[in-house]
Amino acid sequence: MSPRLFVSLLLILPLAACATGSTVRTTDGEDGTDSGPVSLSPTPSQQPDPEASSQPEAPAQPEASTQPQAPAQPQVTNSAQGYATYDGTSALEIRRIGQWTRTGIAEARRLVIRDANGWAQFWSELGTGERPVIDFTKDLVIAVAAGQRPTGGYEIAIESVNRVDGELSVSVVERTPSPNCVTTASLTQPVDVVVVPAADARSWSFLERKEIQACK
């Protein structure tokens, strides 16, 4: 073989090896044994799944609040209920038995009657008809007399009865006719009698006032 042909074969053999495959055999060790084919091409990387990437991400769930819940406020309803005053004063209901100008009681009196015997005695002096029945376990009688007056036109009245810390306070007004009024010339004895709840009264007092009465 000529030297030129030998060189040409050496150039063609490596090219043929590259064109026919991507593996070469190598020998390991001193004995020259074949260790098997070795891949020269890189391993392709794993491609992402297009269907998996097209799925929308689920929205993040909000974290549970760790703040303590405020207690529910009670409902408040407004109601108009009666109540005792701070100073212990309360007005008592008055039931008037009668108001007279001509009676058998000729002197001024301020009475609180708490039993049937006292009531019967007072009524006999008053002399104005049949005596009303009073339940003294629940009620008491208050009577006021102005005394004898020279003419008509005089009056006496119980305006109010208040309980103040167990004491009854009785407001009384005496009315005198105006000098210009025409009145009867006969004597009069004004009296007013009322019934109020007993209310465990321990004591009592009378508050007096006077006024001039307009002509009728």
URVEN-V106407 format. One record per residue. PSI is psi in radians with two decimals (NA if undefined). OMEGA is omega in whole degrees, 0 to 359 (999 if undefined). D_CENTER is the distance of its C-alpha to the mean C-alpha in whole Angstrom. Layout:
psi: (PSI	PSI)
omega: (OMEGA	OMEGA)
d_center: (D_CENTER	D_CENTER)
This chain:
psi: (2.47	2.74	-0.61	-0.72	-0.62	-0.69	-0.67	-0.71	-0.66	-0.56	-0.60	-0.62	-0.83	-0.62	-0.68	-0.64	-0.69	-0.59	-0.47	-0.20	2.99	0.26	2.66	2.72	2.41	2.76	2.38	2.60	3.01	-0.38	-0.14	0.37	2.62	2.25	0.02	2.89	2.56	2.20	2.31	-0.28	2.51	2.57	2.19	2.44	2.67	2.22	2.48	2.57	2.02	-0.54	-0.66	-0.66	-0.37	-0.18	2.30	2.53	2.44	2.40	2.55	2.32	2.34	2.51	2.51	2.35	2.34	0.03	2.40	2.46	2.40	2.43	2.55	2.37	2.34	2.53	2.43	2.19	2.40	2.26	2.43	1.49	2.50	2.71	2.71	2.49	2.76	-0.49	0.12	0.30	2.34	2.46	2.38	2.55	2.35	2.27	1.97	2.20	-0.72	2.76	2.13	2.79	-0.37	1.92	-3.12	0.13	1.86	-0.11	2.74	2.41	2.64	1.87	2.51	1.98	2.17	0.09	2.88	-0.57	-0.82	-0.63	-0.75	-0.71	-0.80	-0.74	-0.60	-0.58	-0.62	-0.77	0.86	0.54	-2.74	2.39	2.25	2.65	2.25	2.33	1.71	-0.04	-0.31	-0.58	2.93	2.84	2.38	2.22	2.38	2.40	2.35	-0.26	3.06	2.38	2.63	-0.42	-3.14	3.11	-0.11	2.53	2.72	2.47	2.54	2.01	-0.72	2.76	2.11	2.57	2.15	1.75	0.82	-0.07	2.38	2.31	1.99	2.10	2.18	2.40	2.37	2.24	2.30	2.41	2.57	2.57	-0.44	-0.08	2.56	2.11	2.92	2.65	0.01	2.73	2.58	2.72	1.41	2.41	2.52	2.37	2.27	2.83	2.38	2.79	2.49	-0.74	0.52	0.76	2.24	-0.46	3.03	2.82	2.79	2.29	2.10	2.52	2.74	2.62	2.73	2.26	2.37	2.71	2.48	NA)
omega: (182	181	181	179	180	179	180	178	179	180	184	184	179	180	179	179	180	184	187	181	182	180	175	179	180	177	179	175	184	184	177	178	181	180	176	181	178	180	178	181	181	178	182	179	183	181	178	179	182	180	180	182	182	179	179	178	178	179	180	178	178	179	179	181	178	180	178	180	178	180	180	179	179	177	181	177	180	179	182	179	179	180	180	178	185	183	177	182	176	179	180	178	181	172	186	177	179	177	187	175	178	183	178	183	187	180	179	180	171	190	167	186	188	179	186	181	178	179	180	180	180	183	178	177	182	174	183	175	185	183	176	178	181	175	185	171	180	189	170	184	173	181	177	179	181	187	185	179	187	183	172	179	178	178	170	184	172	183	182	175	180	174	182	179	177	178	176	176	186	178	184	176	174	182	179	181	177	181	182	183	174	183	176	182	182	177	178	180	185	179	173	182	180	175	176	175	183	173	177	182	178	180	181	178	182	177	188	168	181	179	177	183	178	180	180	999)
d_center: (124	124	122	120	119	118	115	114	113	111	109	109	107	104	103	104	101	99	99	99	96	93	94	97	98	98	100	99	101	104	106	105	103	100	97	95	94	92	89	90	87	83	81	79	75	72	71	67	66	66	63	61	61	60	57	53	51	48	45	44	41	38	37	34	31	31	28	25	22	19	17	14	11	8	7	3	5	6	8	11	12	15	15	18	19	20	24	24	25	25	27	29	30	34	36	39	43	45	46	50	53	56	55	57	55	57	56	52	50	46	45	42	44	42	45	47	50	49	48	51	53	51	51	55	56	53	56	54	54	52	50	46	45	42	40	40	38	35	36	39	41	41	44	46	49	51	54	57	57	61	60	57	54	52	49	46	43	39	37	34	33	30	30	29	29	31	34	34	35	37	37	41	43	46	48	51	53	54	58	59	57	60	59	61	63	63	61	57	55	51	49	45	43	40	38	34	32	34	31	33	34	37	38	38	39	40	40	43	43	46	46	49	49	50	53	52)
